[in-house]
Amino acid sequence: SIEETLGKLMNQSQISCRDLYECSSIELDLLTDTCRALGALGSRLTGAGWGGSTVSLVRDNQVDEFIHNLKIEYYAKANKGKIVDDNATNLHKVVFACKAMTGTSIFRF
């Protein structure tokens, strides 16, 4: 499917950022690996790297479960096993879902 192809390209891009451009980090590598293990079709750093953010491609019907499990698998472990409280940590502000939309277009009349 086109989603699986895009996911593979995202994963290859992450490997390139890590190995060729050396702009990833241990934390970003762990986060993208965790996202893929939780079912993301693809996951890569976004922005300039060096500790920034990631974007993951997840099937629409798996988004809520993916986010819930990501908070447990990555953020709770990073917090030494303590349960992560969304309200206390504001984690809900940094782990969120969005949908791709149509970008800029040229309309000719």
C-alpha positions as CSV (number, residue, x, y, z in Angstrom):
1,S,0.0,0.0,0.0
2,I,1.0,3.6,-0.3
3,E,1.0,4.0,3.5
4,E,3.5,1.1,3.8
5,T,5.7,2.5,1.1
6,L,5.7,5.9,2.8
7,G,6.5,4.2,6.1
8,K,9.5,2.4,4.6
9,L,10.7,5.7,3.2
10,M,10.4,7.4,6.6
11,N,12.3,4.6,8.2
12,Q,15.1,4.8,5.6
13,S,15.2,8.6,6.1
14,Q,15.7,8.0,9.9
15,I,18.5,5.6,9.2
16,S,20.1,8.2,6.9
17,C,19.8,10.9,9.5
18,R,21.3,8.7,12.1
19,D,24.1,7.1,10.1
20,L,25.0,9.5,7.2
21,Y,24.1,12.9,8.6
22,E,24.7,12.0,12.2
23,C,21.9,14.5,13.3
24,S,19.9,12.0,15.4
25,S,20.4,11.2,19.0
26,I,20.2,8.2,21.3
27,E,16.8,9.4,22.6
28,L,15.4,10.0,19.0
29,D,16.7,6.6,17.9
30,L,15.0,4.9,20.9
31,L,11.8,6.9,20.4
32,T,11.5,6.0,16.7
33,D,12.4,2.3,17.4
34,T,9.7,2.3,20.1
35,C,7.2,3.8,17.7
36,R,7.8,1.2,15.1
37,A,7.6,-1.6,17.7
38,L,4.2,-0.2,18.7
39,G,2.9,-0.5,15.2
40,A,3.9,2.7,13.4
41,L,4.4,2.1,9.7
42,G,7.2,4.6,9.8
43,S,8.9,6.9,12.2
44,R,11.6,9.5,11.8
45,L,13.0,12.6,13.4
46,T,11.6,15.9,12.2
47,G,13.1,19.3,12.2
48,A,16.9,19.6,12.3
49,G,17.4,16.7,14.7
50,W,19.9,16.8,17.5
51,G,17.2,16.1,20.1
52,G,14.1,17.5,18.5
53,S,10.8,15.8,17.6
54,T,9.6,12.8,15.8
55,V,6.8,12.1,13.4
56,S,5.2,8.6,13.0
57,L,2.8,7.2,10.5
58,V,0.1,5.2,12.3
59,R,-3.1,3.7,10.8
60,D,-6.1,5.8,11.7
61,N,-7.8,3.0,13.7
62,Q,-4.7,2.5,15.9
63,V,-3.9,6.1,16.9
64,D,-5.4,6.2,20.4
65,E,-3.9,2.9,21.4
66,F,-0.6,3.9,19.9
67,I,-0.4,7.1,21.9
68,H,-1.5,5.4,25.1
69,N,1.2,2.6,24.6
70,L,3.9,5.1,23.6
71,K,3.4,7.0,26.9
72,I,3.8,3.8,28.8
73,E,6.6,2.3,26.8
74,Y,8.8,5.3,26.2
75,Y,7.9,8.1,28.6
76,A,7.1,6.0,31.7
77,K,10.4,4.1,31.3
78,A,12.3,7.4,30.9
79,N,10.6,8.5,34.1
80,K,12.1,5.4,35.9
81,G,8.9,3.4,35.7
82,K,6.6,5.9,37.4
83,I,3.2,6.3,35.9
84,V,3.1,9.4,33.6
85,D,0.3,11.8,34.6
86,D,-0.7,13.8,31.4
87,N,-2.0,16.7,33.4
88,A,1.0,17.0,35.7
89,T,3.6,16.6,33.0
90,N,1.8,18.3,30.1
91,L,2.7,15.2,28.1
92,H,-0.7,15.5,26.2
93,K,0.7,18.8,24.8
94,V,3.8,17.1,23.2
95,V,2.3,13.7,22.2
96,F,-0.6,14.2,19.9
97,A,-2.2,13.1,16.7
98,C,-2.6,15.1,13.5
99,K,-3.8,14.3,10.0
100,A,-2.1,15.1,6.7
101,M,-4.1,17.6,4.7
102,T,-3.8,19.0,1.2
103,G,-1.1,21.6,0.9
104,T,-0.8,24.6,-1.3
105,S,-2.4,24.3,-4.7
106,I,-2.6,26.3,-7.8
107,F,-6.1,26.7,-9.2
108,R,-6.4,27.8,-12.8
109,F,-9.8,29.3,-13.9
